[in-house]
Amino acid sequence: MFKYSYLIASLFFLAAWVLIYWRAGPLRRPMFILSLITALFGPISELWYFADYWQPEIALPLPGIGGVEDLIFGFAIGGIGAFAYESLFVRGICSCKTKRGKEWFFLVFAAILGASMLILNNYLKVNSIYASSIGMIVVASIMLYFRRDLMIHAVGSAILVTGVMFTIYFLGQTFFPTAHLWMTKIWKLYGTPEGIIIFKHIPWTEMLWGFSWGLVWGPMYEFMVGARSITLKRI
């Protein structure tokens, strides 16, 4: 009954990606590259999420775990998280003052997030959605400790990613009558004390994850390449 629901939801996120890509201008190339990288995160992350957080039906399965749906969502949320803020408020980083780049910090991000999942989820049995969110917040805190000038950027990205996810989930479950039932069937926290639903349809843990993702991934590119300042667009 819900075989294609995750695929359809992923395509809604891809549509949001296309809109941001269209507005990103000179940042389209790095947006595409970062999206390709995060596309791989989708299936890999399901090693944890399928175990204790959710279990959607996969229409286009991949060998091992996950499906094409995970690749699409990972690709889309990577670009949305990295450049949603820039697409609205930044003219481009080419004219910014720069500091020394920290391209290696991506490895730090991956290491901390991986350690968070292994220690908090696998060892301490903290639900994977919380473990991943904590890991992302830790990495964001490290970045902002060294680059306090990216604070507005990070918080703005977090709010925008949360807003995109909220909009897609809310409208999807409002206009597709079976979407809410789909959510209750795949979300393993539903019916538990942690299964809090906001605005009738939306798992609060999804908003937590979206905020954490935007907080860490929003300023990541600027942090790695050493962009020091931003230029607001004239609206």
C-alpha positions in Angstrom: 0.0 0.0 0.0 2.8 2.4 0.9 5.5 1.0 -1.4 6.1 4.3 -3.3 5.5 6.7 -0.4 9.1 7.2 0.6 10.1 7.6 -3.1 7.5 10.3 -3.6 8.5 12.1 -0.4 12.1 12.0 -1.5 11.1 13.6 -4.8 9.5 16.5 -3.0 12.8 17.1 -1.3 14.5 16.9 -4.7 12.1 19.6 -5.9 13.2 21.9 -3.1 16.8 21.1 -4.0 16.1 22.2 -7.6 14.7 25.5 -6.4 17.7 26.2 -4.2 20.1 25.2 -7.0 18.4 27.6 -9.4 18.9 30.4 -6.9 22.4 29.4 -5.9 24.1 31.0 -8.9 27.9 30.7 -8.6 27.5 28.3 -5.8 25.9 25.6 -7.9 29.0 23.6 -8.5 29.9 23.2 -4.8 26.2 22.5 -4.0 26.2 19.7 -6.5 29.4 18.2 -5.2 28.3 18.3 -1.6 25.0 16.8 -2.6 26.8 13.9 -4.3 28.8 13.3 -1.1 25.7 13.3 1.2 23.8 11.1 -1.2 26.1 8.3 0.1 25.1 9.1 3.7 21.5 8.1 2.9 21.9 4.3 2.6 24.7 4.2 5.1 22.7 5.9 7.8 19.9 3.3 7.5 22.2 0.8 9.1 21.2 2.6 12.3 17.8 4.2 11.5 16.2 1.0 10.2 17.1 -0.7 13.5 15.3 1.5 15.9 13.9 4.6 14.3 11.9 3.9 11.2 11.3 1.2 8.5 9.7 2.5 5.3 9.0 0.2 2.4 11.6 0.5 -0.3 10.4 0.6 -3.9 13.9 0.6 -5.5 16.2 -1.4 -3.2 20.0 -1.2 -3.3 22.3 -4.2 -2.6 22.8 -4.5 1.1 20.6 -1.9 2.7 18.5 1.1 1.8 17.3 2.1 -1.6 17.4 4.7 -4.4 15.0 6.7 -2.2 17.8 7.1 0.3 20.2 8.3 -2.3 17.7 10.9 -3.5 16.9 12.1 0.0 20.6 12.2 0.9 21.4 14.1 -2.3 18.6 16.6 -1.8 19.0 17.3 2.0 22.8 17.7 1.4 22.2 20.6 -1.0 19.3 22.0 1.0 21.3 22.0 4.2 24.5 23.4 2.6 23.1 26.3 0.5 19.5 27.1 1.5 20.7 30.1 3.5 23.1 31.2 0.7 20.4 31.0 -1.9 18.4 33.6 0.0 20.9 35.8 1.7 24.4 35.4 0.1 25.6 36.9 -3.1 28.5 34.5 -3.3 31.7 33.6 -1.5 34.1 34.5 -4.3 34.2 38.2 -3.1 34.5 37.3 0.6 37.6 37.8 2.7 39.0 34.4 3.5 40.9 32.6 6.2 42.9 29.4 5.9 40.7 26.6 4.7 40.1 23.4 6.7 39.1 20.9 4.0 40.2 18.1 6.4 37.4 19.0 8.8 35.0 16.9 6.8 36.9 13.9 8.1 36.5 15.2 11.6 32.7 15.6 10.9 32.5 12.0 9.7 34.6 10.6 12.6 32.6 12.4 15.3 29.3 11.5 13.8 30.4 7.9 13.4 31.7 7.8 17.0 28.4 9.3 18.2 26.4 6.5 16.5 28.7 3.7 17.7 29.0 4.9 21.3 25.5 6.4 21.9 23.4 4.1 19.8 25.2 0.8 19.6 26.8 0.8 23.1 24.5 3.0 25.2 21.3 2.2 23.3 20.3 5.8 22.7 17.9 6.0 19.8 19.7 6.6 16.5 17.8 9.8 15.8 19.1 11.4 19.0 22.6 9.9 18.6 23.0 11.4 15.2 21.5 14.8 16.3 23.9 15.0 19.2 26.8 14.2 17.0 25.9 16.9 14.5 25.4 19.5 17.3 28.8 18.6 18.7 30.5 19.2 15.3 28.6 22.4 14.8 29.7 23.6 18.3 33.3 22.9 17.3 33.0 24.9 14.1 31.3 27.8 15.8 33.9 27.9 18.6 36.6 28.6 16.0 34.3 30.7 13.7 31.9 32.7 15.7 31.2 34.8 12.6 29.3 31.8 11.2 26.8 31.7 14.0 24.0 33.6 12.1 24.7 31.4 9.1 24.4 28.2 11.1 21.3 29.1 12.9 19.7 30.5 9.8 20.5 27.3 7.9 19.0 25.2 10.8 15.8 27.2 10.7 15.5 26.9 6.9 16.1 23.2 6.8 13.6 22.7 9.6 11.2 24.9 7.7 11.6 22.9 4.4 11.1 19.6 6.2 8.1 20.9 8.2 6.5 22.3 5.0 6.9 19.0 3.0 5.7 16.9 5.9 2.8 19.1 6.8 1.5 19.7 3.3 2.1 16.0 2.3 0.1 14.7 5.2 -2.6 17.3 4.9 -3.3 16.8 1.2 -2.6 13.0 1.0 -5.1 11.4 3.4 -3.1 8.1 3.7 0.2 9.9 4.4 -0.5 10.2 8.1 -1.2 6.5 8.4 2.0 5.8 6.5 4.0 7.8 9.1 2.4 5.9 12.0 3.3 2.6 10.4 7.0 3.3 9.6 7.9 5.5 12.6 9.1 3.1 15.4 8.7 5.8 18.1 4.9 6.2 17.4 2.9 5.2 20.4 5.8 5.6 22.8 6.5 8.5 25.2 9.1 9.7 22.7 6.6 9.6 19.8 5.4 13.2 20.1 3.5 14.5 17.2 3.3 18.3 16.5 0.7 20.0 14.4 -1.2 16.7 14.2 1.1 15.2 11.6 4.8 15.8 12.2 7.2 13.7 14.4 9.1 16.2 16.6 12.2 14.1 16.2 12.2 14.9 12.5 12.3 18.6 13.3 15.1 17.9 15.8 17.1 16.1 13.2 16.5 18.8 10.5 17.6 21.6 12.9 20.7 19.7 13.8 21.5 19.0 10.2 21.1 22.6 9.1 23.2 23.7 12.1 26.2 21.6 11.1 25.9 21.4 7.3 24.8 25.0 6.7 28.2 26.6 7.5 30.3 23.5 6.6 31.4 24.7 3.1 32.3 28.2 4.3 34.2 26.7 7.2 36.1 24.2 5.0 37.1 26.7 2.3 37.8 29.6 4.7 35.1 32.0 3.7 35.1 34.8 6.3 32.2 37.0 5.5 29.0 37.0 3.5 27.2 39.6 1.4 23.5 40.0 1.7 21.5 40.1 -1.4 19.4 43.1 -2.2 15.8 41.9 -2.2 
